Amino acid sequence: MDKQISIEELIELASVDSELYCRTFFPKTIRQPFATFHHDAWDKLESQARLVNLLMFRGSGKTSHCRLYTSKNIAYGVSNTILYISKSEGHAIKSTSWIRQRVEHASLW
């Protein structure tokens, strides 16, 4: 039996379930279920800790997950100001441009 939920319910559920948020609003970016370490990383990112440092292996989705975390903070009004720091100005600009494109063009988000 398929149970339909309203968009309001989906938005509320996605506010507490980061994987649901990512897979619902960014299905082309997150095409596979989260690995256990992704859940651990999101738990740390969404904690009350003032500073978070994550060390993840190459290809683990660091850039995508950081972009999605930033987008979630924007979507739910968690942060008023977000500073993007990367290994270079160019990389930071790519991430902020990616987020801006989603804000302007992602119809569901």
Phi, psi and chi 1 to 4 in degrees:
 res  aa     phi    psi   chi1   chi2   chi3   chi4
   1 MET       -  125.6  171.3 -167.8  -61.3      -
   2 ASP   -89.4  124.5  -73.5  -23.9      -      -
   3 LYS  -103.9  124.3 -178.7 -179.2 -179.7 -133.6
   4 GLN   -86.2  137.2  -63.0  -71.1  -30.2      -
   5 ILE  -117.4  154.3   64.5  170.0      -      -
   6 SER   -76.8  162.3   68.7      -      -      -
   7 ILE   -63.1  -34.2 -171.0   68.2      -      -
   8 GLU   -63.2  -42.6  -68.7   82.1   10.5      -
   9 GLU   -65.3  -41.5  -71.1  175.3  -56.4      -
  10 LEU   -61.4  -45.1  178.4   60.3      -      -
  11 ILE   -62.3  -41.5  -69.6  168.4      -      -
  12 GLU   -66.1  -43.0 -171.1  173.2  -30.2      -
  13 LEU   -64.6  -41.3  -70.9  169.6      -      -
  14 ALA   -66.9  -22.0      -      -      -      -
  15 SER   -68.7  -25.2   72.6      -      -      -
  16 VAL  -110.2   -9.0  -64.8      -      -      -
  17 ASP  -122.6   99.8 -175.5  -22.9      -      -
  18 SER   -64.3  -36.8  -64.1      -      -      -
  19 GLU   -65.1  -42.3 -177.4  172.7    6.2      -
  20 LEU   -60.8  -44.1  177.2   63.9      -      -
  21 TYR   -56.0  -52.0  170.3   81.0      -      -
  22 CYS   -63.9  -47.3  -65.3      -      -      -
  23 ARG   -72.2  -26.8  -67.5  175.3   60.8   80.2
  24 THR   -79.5  -49.2  -60.6      -      -      -
  25 PHE   -93.5  -15.2  -61.7  108.4      -      -
  26 PHE  -136.8   57.5  -59.7   94.7      -      -
  27 PRO   -65.7  -24.1   24.9  -33.8      -      -
  28 LYS   -78.7  -20.4  -69.0 -178.4 -179.6  176.7
  29 THR   -89.7  -43.9  -57.0      -      -      -
  30 ILE  -108.7   96.1  -58.4  -63.7      -      -
  31 ARG   -99.6   -9.6  -64.0 -179.1  -58.1  -88.3
  32 GLN  -126.7  156.6  -61.1  175.7   23.4      -
  33 PRO   -60.4  152.3  -21.7   31.6      -      -
  34 PHE   -60.8  142.0  -83.5   16.5      -      -
  35 ALA   -80.4  164.0      -      -      -      -
  36 THR   -55.7  -41.5  -57.6      -      -      -
  37 PHE   -68.5  -23.6   69.0   88.6      -      -
  38 HIS   -67.3  -43.3  -72.3  134.1      -      -
  39 HIS   -60.8  -42.3  -71.2  -72.2      -      -
  40 ASP   -62.3  -42.7  -65.2  -19.2      -      -
  41 ALA   -63.8  -44.8      -      -      -      -
  42 TRP   -64.5  -37.8  -84.8   84.6      -      -
  43 ASP   -58.8  -42.2  -72.3  -15.5      -      -
  44 LYS   -68.7  -43.6  -72.4  176.5  177.9   54.7
  45 LEU   -61.1  -39.0  -72.0  169.5      -      -
  46 GLU   -92.3    6.6  -66.2 -176.6  -38.3      -
  47 SER   -73.7  176.8   73.0      -      -      -
  48 GLN   -86.2    4.7  -65.5  -61.0  -45.5      -
  49 ALA   -63.1  137.9      -      -      -      -
  50 ARG   -73.5  -36.6 -172.1  165.0  166.9    0.6
  51 LEU  -124.9  132.8  -59.0  172.0      -      -
  52 VAL  -130.0  132.5  174.6      -      -      -
  53 ASN  -126.9  120.5 -174.3   14.8      -      -
  54 LEU  -114.6  132.6  -60.2  171.9      -      -
  55 LEU  -113.3  111.5  179.6   62.8      -      -
  56 MET  -129.2  150.8  -62.5  166.9   69.9      -
  57 PHE   -72.2  160.7   59.4   90.0      -      -
  58 ARG   -59.8  132.3 -177.2  177.3  176.6   90.5
  59 GLY    86.4    7.8      -      -      -      -
  60 SER   -85.7   -4.0   62.2      -      -      -
  61 GLY    92.7   24.4      -      -      -      -
  62 LYS   -55.7  -51.8  -62.8  178.0  -68.5  -69.5
  63 THR   -63.7  -47.3  -60.7      -      -      -
  64 SER   -60.5  -46.8  -64.6      -      -      -
  65 HIS   -67.9  -35.6  -76.0  -85.6      -      -
  66 CYS   -67.2  -39.8  -74.1      -      -      -
  67 ARG   -62.9  -43.9  -72.3  173.9  177.6  176.6
  68 LEU   -68.1  -37.7  -65.9  168.4      -      -
  69 TYR   -61.6  -44.2  170.5   73.4      -      -
  70 THR   -61.9  -44.1  -57.6      -      -      -
  71 SER   -62.8  -37.3   76.7      -      -      -
  72 LYS   -66.6  -40.0 -173.3  174.9  178.9 -170.7
  73 ASN   -63.7  -36.0  -80.7  -47.1      -      -
  74 ILE   -69.0  -48.1  -67.3  167.7      -      -
  75 ALA   -60.4  -39.2      -      -      -      -
  76 TYR   -99.5    8.0  -70.4  100.9      -      -
  77 GLY    64.4   31.3      -      -      -      -
  78 VAL   -74.3  -39.3  174.0      -      -      -
  79 SER  -118.9  138.2  -58.3      -      -      -
  80 ASN   -89.9  -33.8  -68.1  -38.1      -      -
  81 THR  -132.9  130.9  -55.6      -      -      -
  82 ILE  -128.5  125.7  -60.4  169.7      -      -
  83 LEU  -103.7  123.1  173.0   64.5      -      -
  84 TYR   -97.3  120.1 -127.4   92.4      -      -
  85 ILE  -118.7  132.3  -61.1  173.2      -      -
  86 SER  -138.9 -175.8 -168.7      -      -      -
  87 LYS   -68.6  -18.5   71.0  178.0 -171.4  175.2
  88 SER  -152.5  163.3   70.4      -      -      -
  89 GLU   -59.8  -40.2  179.4 -176.7    8.3      -
  90 GLY   -59.3  -42.4      -      -      -      -
  91 HIS   -67.0  -39.8  -78.1  103.0      -      -
  92 ALA   -63.5  -40.6      -      -      -      -
  93 ILE   -64.4  -39.4  -71.0  170.5      -      -
  94 LYS   -59.9  -42.6  -79.0 -177.4 -173.9  178.7
  95 SER   -69.0  -43.7  -72.9      -      -      -
  96 THR   -66.9  -34.3   54.3      -      -      -
  97 SER   -66.5  -40.0  -65.3      -      -      -
  98 TRP   -59.6  -47.2 -176.2   90.6      -      -
  99 ILE   -64.1  -44.4  -66.3  165.7      -      -
 100 ARG   -59.3  -42.8 -177.3  179.0  178.3  167.0
 101 GLN   -58.7  -41.7  -73.7  -69.6  -36.4      -
 102 ARG   -67.7  -41.0  -62.2  -37.9  173.5  -87.3
 103 VAL   -60.7  -43.1  168.2      -      -      -
 104 GLU   -81.1  -27.5  -67.2  175.5  -12.7      -
 105 HIS  -124.9  -13.5  -59.0  -69.3      -      -
 106 ALA   -80.2  107.0      -      -      -      -
 107 SER   -65.0  -41.6   58.7      -      -      -
 108 LEU   -71.4  -41.5 -177.5   58.9      -      -
 109 TRP   -71.5      - -174.4   74.0      -      -
